[in-house]
Amino acid sequence: MKCEGLRRKCEAVRRWLAEILCCPWCKAELTLAGAEESGGAVESGRLECSACDRRYPITGGVPRFVLGESYAASFGFQWNRFAKTQLDSHSGLPISRERFFRQTGWGGAELGGKMVLDVGCGAGRFAEVALSADADVVATDCSAAVDACRRNLGGNERLDVVQGDIYHLPFRPGSFDLIYCFGVLQHTPDVAGAFRALIAPLRPGGRLAVDVYPKLLRNVLWSKYWLRPFTRRMDQARLFVLAEWMVRRLLPVSRWLGRMPLAGRYLRYAIPVVNYEGVHPLSESQLLEWSLLDTFDMLSPVYDRPQTAATLRKWFQAGGFEQIEVFRNGVLVGRGRKVDAPPPGACKHGSAQ
């Protein structure tokens, strides 16, 4: 039976996950070798491709299909440092839940028992929401954020965590009922190619929801774009120290400007720190913590490539989707339903637009 060895030996990789995992390069099946278990779960070992002889380690209970974090290293740094900050269960606020359901348009009942892929899971803020609706969730990320996600949510038997590259996802075509990808695409080297890579793992009739930063004329006034040519090249630890310094000194200025009538909501963007006052009902300590997290987040990524609504809609159309919706929710959101037969070439990689 296909993947029988993997299913038999690996309780950490649950039965249905064993059936959909495959080599990200040649899509052949995988077998488990050298497994070491703890409490009935495989904590270490390796997955071996039956066709191309590639080997993928399992460490910390997470199958890992990438070598290093490359352009995503800053996200591994931040989500392990701020592992719980944006979890609703930690903040006591439904911030992630409300954003998840606004952007996906999926009802809670629609998620129950569905196979869901979270691409770019970070520390698991949206995976926590999907799990609360009784979905079976595979959370994947290119960075070491997968370790924070597993620490946060690994006790839930409906969750599996996989470290993988968005361009080479280790899943068989048509494996998932629902896929979402939030806060990720604009930070990839080829944004259009990253979007197209989400199509194949989605079954016909399945639904995809993504978001990107909007490409707006007023972005030229946003201070982060003045600083990023310098900060994105900085060592992560040094940049974090700089972000702490900036938040301590500049967040009060941003908050003061933000309280000005009419123009205040725009003037505060000239200050290079993130300010959530009036946006989320955070406590004083949370305002500081969220500001530090997202100030580092806006200054550190190697790539930051906003997109237009027309471009996002075109990607969905070219990918063979129907019921397409593109709208603003702070970020630019796109969602749609995959038709039975995507156009030829819809899943091929290409250049970002």
JOGINOR-V658965 format. One record per backbone hydrogen bond with DSSP energy under -1.0 kcal/mol. CO is the residue of the C=O (numbers start at 0). NH is the residue of the N-H. If there is no record, write none. Layout:
co	nh
CO	NH
CO	NH
//
This chain:
co	nh
0	3
2	6
3	7
4	8
5	9
13	17
14	18
16	20
19	171
22	26
27	22
28	49
30	47
32	45
35	42
35	43
37	40
40	37
42	60
43	35
44	57
45	32
46	55
47	30
53	48
55	46
56	63
57	44
58	61
61	58
62	162
68	71
69	72
71	74
71	75
72	76
73	77
74	78
75	79
76	80
77	81
83	86
86	89
86	90
87	91
93	97
94	98
95	99
96	100
97	101
98	102
99	103
100	104
107	110
110	113
113	135
114	176
114	177
115	137
116	179
117	139
120	123
123	127
125	129
126	130
127	131
129	134
130	133
133	112
135	115
136	159
137	117
138	161
139	119
139	120
140	163
142	145
143	146
144	148
145	149
146	150
147	151
148	152
149	153
152	155
155	158
157	136
159	138
161	140
162	64
164	167
168	170
169	21
175	202
176	206
177	116
178	208
179	118
180	210
183	186
184	187
185	304
189	193
190	194
191	195
192	196
194	197
195	198
198	201
199	173
200	175
202	205
205	337
206	178
207	335
208	180
209	333
211	331
212	306
215	218
216	219
217	220
218	221
221	224
222	225
222	226
223	227
226	229
226	230
227	231
229	232
230	233
234	238
235	239
236	240
237	241
238	242
239	243
240	244
241	245
242	246
243	247
244	248
245	249
246	250
249	253
250	254
251	255
252	256
253	257
256	259
260	262
262	265
262	266
263	267
265	268
266	269
267	270
268	222
270	272
275	278
275	279
279	281
282	286
283	287
284	288
285	289
286	290
287	291
288	292
289	293
290	294
291	295
292	296
293	297
294	298
295	299
306	214
307	311
308	312
309	313
310	314
311	315
312	316
313	317
314	318
315	320
316	319
319	338
321	336
324	334
326	332
328	330
330	328
331	211
332	326
333	209
334	324
335	207
336	321
337	204
342	345
344	347
//
